[in-house]
Amino acid sequence: ALLAANPALQMLDFLRSQTIDTTEISLEEYFGIYIRDVAHGLRRSDPQNREPVVVCGPTTTTYLMYYGGAKGIGTLYWENLPGLKATAAIYAAQTDKEAEELCRKHQATHMLIFESDAFALEYTRLHRGLPLESQPYDAFGPKLMSGGTRPSWLKPLPHQPPPVQFGSHRLFEIVRDSMAEP
């Protein structure tokens, strides 16, 4: 499996099983360790050793970039307004085909959706100019987040979920051949 063994997470589990006091490790720090291992696993999984370019929520994007050296598209930094708009357009896409075209345009290689940092509805509202109370579940990102039908160009990647629960999450590779098997 792609991310079957997360050495840093295994070390944390070992430390937690010992008499060493690890209560000072916050959930945010644990999340950073997990995201770092995801980013490094994505890099190792590419036979051409290209940097992964990940579409995900803004916090996860920042963590992937900082802790794992991956590239991300949508951060909330003021100098990245074009990236934020691009990610919002992907999440707000009306069709799977439109989302695929946008992912390819921005050279995205993976998509990672955490329930705790999905930002799917927010991205969609931002892109469409909708009020806060709107629930645009017809868009690509919210449908994917809620477990809707996965398009054939998104290949689920096997990975070991963290022992600490961050909410459900889904990890995909954006396959180069859109005729890939679902």
N, C-alpha and C positions, 0 to 999 in steps of 0.2 A: 504494500500500500504506500502511496505517495508520502503521506505524513504519519505513517504508522507509529514511529517511535520519536517522540520529542525529548531529546536528551535533557534539556533544561527543565522540562516539566517532570521528568522522571527524577531528577535530582531534587526538585522541590518536594515531591512526594516522599522521597527517601528522608529528607531533612524533617519533614512533618512527622514521620514515623519515629524519629529519634527523640531523645530527651532535650534536644536543642530547641530553644524557644524561637519559633518562626512566626509568632503572631504579629510581628512588626512588618510583615510583608502584606501590603494592602491588596485589595482586589484589583485596583488599577495597575499596580506593579506586576501582579500575576498575569493580568491581561496583556501587558507589554511584553512579558516573556513569551506568552503563547503566540502573540502576533509576530514577534521576531522569528520564532520557529516556523510559523506558517510562511513568512517571506523567504526564509532560507530554504525551506522545503520546495517552494515554487521555483526558486532559482536552480536548485539541484535537479529538479524534474525535467528541465529543458535541456535536451541533448546539445543544443547550440550555445548553452550557457548565456542566454540573453537575459537582460534585466526584466523581471515581470513588471507589467504596467497594469495596475489593478483599479477597477471601478468598484467603489464601496462608499460607505458613509464617511463624512469628513473626519471624525475622530479616528476611525480605523485607518483611513488613508494616511493621516499624520503619523500614526504609530507604525504603519508598514514602512513608511519612508524613514522615520527616525531610528527605529529599533532594528529594522531588517534590511535597509538599503534598497527596498523596492521603489518603483516609481508609482505615483498615484496621479489621478486626474483632478479630483474634486476636494480641495482643502478650503477652509474658510479664511485663508489669509488674503489680505486686501490685494496683494500683487498677483493673485491667482484667479481673478474674476473670470477670465476666459475658461479656465479649467472647471470652475464651479458651474458656469453656464453649460459647459459640455456635459458634465455629469448629470445636471438637472435635466437636460434634453434627453439623455439616455433613459433615465428613470421615467420621464414623462411621455416617452414614445407611445404613440397610439397602437403600433403593431410591433410584433417581434422582428419583422424585416427592417423597420425603421431603426429599432434599437441596435440590430446587428450592423447596419450601415454606419451608424454613429460610432459604435465600438471600433469598427475597422478604421474609420476615418481618424480616430484618435489613438490608433495602434494599441488598444487595450488587449491584454493577453489573458486576463482573469477577471472574475467577478466574485466578490465576497460580500455576503449579506448577513450581518448580525442583527438579530432582533433588537438588541440593546442600542445599536448604532445604525439602524437601517436608513433612516433619514428619507425613506422612499416617498412617504406622503409629503414631507417638507420639500424635497427636491421637485416633486410634481407640482405642488402649489406654487412654488417660486417660478418655475418655468411657465406655467399656464396663467399666472397672475390671479390665483384663486384665493378666496378668503380662508382664514384659519380653520373655520368650522367645516369646510368642505372635505369630503372623503373620496378622493379620486382613485378608486380601486380599479378603474378601467385601464389605467396606465401600466406600462411594462414592469416597472420596478415594484409597485405595490402588489401586482399579481404574482410576480416571482417570489416576493417576500412572504406572501401568504400561502405559498405552496402550490400555486397554479401550475398549469402545464408548462413544462420546460421546453424551450425551442431546441431543435436538433443541433444548433451551433454552440450550445452550452453543454459541456461534458462535465458531469459531477466528478469531483476529485475525492477519492477516499482519504480520510484523515481521522486521526484519533481525537475525539473531542476532549477538551481539557477536563481534568477532574473537578475543577471549580466551575460552576454553572454561570455562564454569561448570557443565558437565553439561547434559543435555537439559532443556528446559523447554517448557511449553505455556501459551499465553495465550488466554483466552476472554472474550467478552462474554456477560453473562447477558441474553438477549433478553427483551423484555417480553412477547412473544406466544409462549407455549409451543408453539404449533402451527407454529413456524418450521421451515424446511427444514433437514434434517441436513447 
